[in-house]
Amino acid sequence: MTFETRVPKNHVSVRFIIETEQDISRLLITSDNSNQTIELNGHKETLIVFPNYGEDEFRVCCTFKDETEICTKGHYVESGYSPVLKITDNKIETLSFH
């Protein structure tokens, strides 16, 4: 079952699809307006919503249990954007960006 999430005004939502066999310790998403860290606890998908006023850039870092880390370069976003990113063993790739 899929639920649609309404993103509040002046916010961005980022959906993460987890396709790695490695255990993830945490996800960190940073932007000019927000810094959020979440623990997945074995989940294979998650959604992060953060405030974004106008144009901004966000960056994601995924830290695995063995303390290795993969990060994205900055992604340009505007309020209302809803990118979907996939995390694999060695990269974070963009599946869609709108």
N, C-alpha and C positions, 0 to 999 in steps of 0.2 A: 504494500500500500504506500502510495506517495502522497505527501501532504504539501500543499503550496503554502509558502510563507510570505506574508506581506511584509515588505521591507519598509520601515518607517521613513518618513521624509528626511532627507539629508543623511542617509545611511547607505552602506554598501553591504551586500551579502556575498560571501565566498563559500561555495560548496566544495568539500574535499572528498574525493573518492580514494580510498586506501587500497592499493593493490601491491602490497609487499608482505612477505612472510616474516620479515624482521619485526620485532616488537618495538613500537614507538613509545618513547618516554614522554615526549611533549611536542606540541606545535606552538610556535610563536608567530604571531602576525603583528607587524608594526606599521604604523603610518604616522603622519603628522598629528592626527587627532586621537590616536588610540594605540595602546600596546596591550595585547591579550595573549595569555598563555593558557592552553588547555591540555588536559590529559585525556587520551582517547579510551583507555581501559579496554582495549580490544575491539572497539567499534571500527567498522569498515567504511563508515561515511559520517561526515559531520558538517555542520553549517555554522559559520561565524558571521555575525552581523556587527558592524562597527560604524561609528559616526564619521561622516565625510561631508565637509562643507565646501562645495565647489569642486575644483580640480585638486587631485592629490595623487600620491603614489603609495603603494603598499608593498611590503616584502614579507615573505614567509620563510621560516626556518623549521625544519623537522629534525628533531634529535631522537636517535634510536637508543635503545636500552644500553648498547655497547658504547654510548657517548659519541658515535660518529654523527655527523650532521650534514644535511644538504639544505641549501638555501636557493631562493630565487633571486634574480635581479629585480629591480623595482618594476611594478606593474602600474601603469597609469590608470586611474579610475576617476569617475565622476559620480555624484550622488545618483542612486538608482541602479548602478551597474550590478550585475550578478554573475561574476565569472565562476567557472567550474574548473578545478585543478585536480590532477591525478598524481598521487604519490606512489612511486615505485621504489625499488631497492637503491637506485642511484640517481634519481632525478625527480623533479616536480615539474610536470608538464601541463600546459593549458589545453583543456578540452574544448571549452567555449568561452567566449568573452562578449557579453552584451549587457 
